[in-house]
Every structure is written in structure tokens, then in C-alpha cells.
Amino acid sequence: MPFLALPREIRNHIYDYVFEEGSVYLYVGQHGTRSSLQKASPHFHDDSPCFKNWRQTTVSASDIALLLVNRQVSFEASASFYGKTTFGMDADDFYRFTEVLGVTKMSMLAHVEINLGGEEVPILSDILRRLSEIAILKTLRLDCEEDDFEAFKEKLIKICDIFAFAEKVDVEVCNITTIMGETDAFGTTEFVDEICTWGCKVGETEWWSDYDRMNWTESPWYPFGG
């Protein structure tokens, strides 16, 4: 029996089986085209908040092959892929990201992570406004590196109206401040990542907060930390 002759409900179960929950970090080219799409390492993604968007394994063609079969299968399977995948991107790529996906696929997004970098709060406010238009959006994570996290939270409340946004979406804001320690005679430098997380789940009125520290080192022999 041809695949498209199967009942749509069965095809939907197949799509859900093919596409597992995962995270990808999207880079958008200058002209609105995807330059690369990478999957986050499950090891870091599950265990370490500061490595939420750790970019290691490139998504192979086989991961999204079902989307390339034909127009009908692509349309039907897109809901599972875009709905189960967490899409991460830099804030300054957000607008090109929306152009790449288009309105239909944007409406299928359920999980979004944005690395704020040094972007201004008003830009974030516009991003949140656009995301609030996605009816099925379930989770939003914001990664930032602010020296004064409390002041940044106040801006999120007053300028971005983050409280109103959290009435419909699970929100998590993760701030990482890296403190550099001394360098020893062998050129090894000690670092401490202070990780402050602040968020709220839909249906809850109290915002929770968490604090963690992670020690790591960098040396000429292990330049990426160890």
C-alpha cells in the first residue's frame, strides 16, 4: 500500500515516531538563507544549563529526509518536526529566521531559545511580540550574559511585559557570568561560571529562581576547557 494511501492519523503517528525531541541551533546567512543547522549535544543539553545551546553534531540529511519526499509529506510532517524540536538562534538572526521559515512554519514552533548577546531590550520586546502571535508556542528560553541580572529582569518586566507573556508560555531566563581566576605557571587558567535562572510555568503565579556555579579550566593543551 502506498504511504499516502494510509489514513492521515496513521501517517501522523509515523511522523511523530520519526522525529524525536531535540534541539537545533540555527544560523541564518546574510541573504536570508540557512548557512548551517546544528543539533545540540544531548549530553550537555540535558545536564548543563550553560551548555543549553552547545553546538556539536551537525544535523545530517537523514534527520530531515522525510521533509524532502514531496510537498504533501513535507507539509504533513512539518508539524511534528517543528513542534517537537527546540529551535535556538542568536537574537540578531531572529528576523532572518522568520523570513526563512515563513508564516506557516513559524506557526508550528512550540519551543524557542534565543541567545540575547548584547541586543537591546526594545529589540527583545519586538521579538516577544512576534513570538506571542504563535498560538502553539509552549516554551521560551532566553540566554544572556548580564553583569546586573536584577536590573535586566526589571527591564524584562517593565519594557517587555514578560509577566503577560508568561501567562501563555513557559518562560526561562538563564544568565551566565564568567569570572576569570588566576593563571598558573603552566598557563592553565581557572574560571567560574555563575548561572542564575529565573522563570515561570503557565498556570503558576510565583516566579522561581535558581543559582548554580560551575568551575572549569582552560589551558594551552585543552583550549576549550576541561
N, C-alpha and C positions, 0 to 999 in steps of 0.2 A: 504494500500500500504506500503510495507517495506520501511524503511527510505532510504536505499541505492538505492532504485528504483527511488527516486526523482531526478530531474535534479540537476547537480552539482551546478548550480547557486543558486537554492533554498536552497540547503544544506549550501552553503556559507553564505547566509543571516541568516540562523538559527544559525550557529556558531557565527556570529557577534552579534546576539541578546543575545546569552547565555553568551558570555564573555564580560563583561563591562570593561571600562578603570579603571585601578587600579595600585597599587604599591605593590610589594612584596620585602622583604629583604631576600636574600639567604645566608644561612650558609652552608659551604661545609666541610664535615668531612675529617679526616686525609687521608683516603684511596680513596678520590675522590667520595664519596657518599654523597648525601644530608642528613644532620642531621636534619634540620628543614627548613620550608618555612613559612614566616610570612607576613601577609598583613599589610600595613601601615594604621594607623587610618585616615580615610578621613577627620576628623575634623582638625587634626594637619596638614595633608599633604596639604590641600588647603589654610590654613590661616597662617602658621608659617614657614618661611624658615628654621629656626634652627631645626624644627621637621620634616624635609622632609623625613627622614628615621625612624621616630618614630615607634618602633616595638611593637604592642599591640595584635592585633587579629590574631590568628593562622588560616591559610587557612584550611578549612575543606575539607574532601574528596569530598563533593558535589560540591565544587568550580571547581574541575578539573575532575569530574566524566566522562564527555564526552570524555576526552582523554584516558579513560581506557576501552572504549566499545570494540574496536577491532583495529587491526593495521591500516586499511584503514581510519576509522573515526578519529583515533588519528592523522594520517598524515594530513588529510584534515583540522581538527580543530586546529592543532598546529599553523598554520599561523595566525589565529585570536587571539589565546591566547598569543603567544609570540610577536605578532605585536602590540597589544593593551595594554600590561602590561609593566609597568616600572620596570626593574629589578635593585635592589640595592645590592651592595656587598662591602666588605672590599677589598682594593687593594691586600692584600696578599692572598685573596681567588680567585682572578681572574683566575689564570691558572688552578686551580682545577675546577672552574666553567665551563671553556671551555671544559674540559675533560668530565664533567658530561653531558653537553648538546650535545656535538658532533657537527660536522661541519654543518649538515643540519639544526638543530635547532638554532645554532648560527647565521646562515644566515637569520633567521626570526626576529631577535631582531631589534626593532625600537627605544626603549628608555632605556637608561642605566644610572645609578647613581653609582658613585664609592666614597666610603669613603677612603680618602688617608691615614689617620692616620699619621704615621711617615715614610712612604715609601719614598725612594729616587727618585728624578726626573727622572734619567735614566730608572728606572723600569716603571714609568708612561709613559715615551716615548715609551717603548715597548708595553705597553697596548694600547696606542693610535694607534700605528701602526697596531696592530691586529684588533682593532675596525674599523679602516678606510677601512678594507677589506670587511666589511659588507655593501652591496650595499644599503639596505633599511634603514640603521640607520638614525634616524631623530633628536634625541636629546641626548645630553650628559651633565650630571651634575657631577661636581667634588666638594666634600665637604672636606674642610681642616681646620686645626687649626694652622695657621702660625703666629708667632709673627710679622714677617715682610712680610706683604702680597704683598707689592710693589716689593720686591726682588723676591718673589716667582713667581709673574706674569712675571717678566723678564726671569726667568728660563723657564717658560712655552713657552715663545716666542722664546728664543734662542735655547733651548735644545729640546723641544718637538714640535716646529714648530706649535704651536696652531693656528696661523693665517691661515695656509694652511688647517688644519683640519676643521676650521670653514667655509671654502668655500663650504663644503658639508653637514655639520651638525650644528644644533642649539647648541651652547655651553653656559653653565652657570657655573661659578666657585663661590662657596659660602665659605667664610672664616669666622669662628666664633672664637672670642677671648673672654674668660670669665674672668671678673675682680671680685675678691672677695672683698667685703666690710667688715665692722665691724660686730662682733657678739655681740648681746645684752645680758642682764643678763639672759634671758630665753633660751639662746642657739640658737637663731634664727640668721642666717647669711644672709646678703643681697648680691646678685650677679647681675652683669650686663653683658649681652651678647651683644658684639658689632658685628654686622653682616654686612659684606662687600660683595656685589655681583657684579660680573663682567661678561659680556657676549656679545654675538653677534648672530644674527639670519642670516640664509642663505640668501644671496642676498643683505645684508647690508654691508656697508664698515666701519661704525662707531661702535666701541665697546661701549656699555653703562655700567654705573656703578651706584650702589645704596648703601645707608648706612642706617642702622636701629639699634635701641637699644631696648633691652628687659630686664626689671627688673624682678627678681624673688627671692624668699627666700627659705631657707632650714632650717628646724628646727627638733628637736628630735621627734616632733609629726607628721610632714609631711616631711619625709626624701627625697621624690622625688620632692620637690619643690611645691610652692603654690602661 
